[in-house]
Amino acid sequence: YSTCTFGPEENEGVVDFLMEKLPDAGIEKINVSINNDTGMKSWGDAVFDERLSRCLRIYPHHNNTGGFFVAKIRKL
């Protein structure tokens, strides 16, 4: 799952919802050779599944690129 936005409601919130609804879904770690941050585990009052830390947030100022959120989701 990937977006070109930084809004947690479109990124971690969507993946967290998926994880709640589909217990056979898992998030895999992503190995890339560019600067990135991990997915958020909370935002405001929302607390997300710990596995969201395996997601990536790629910010424009880290790599001189556009920004992205990426989650590698696999059926277990």
Protein Blocks (a to p, Z undefined) as FASTA:
>chain_A
ZZfbfbfklmmmmmmmmmmmmmmbccdddddfbdcddddfbehjbccdfklmmpccddfk
lnopacddddddddZZ
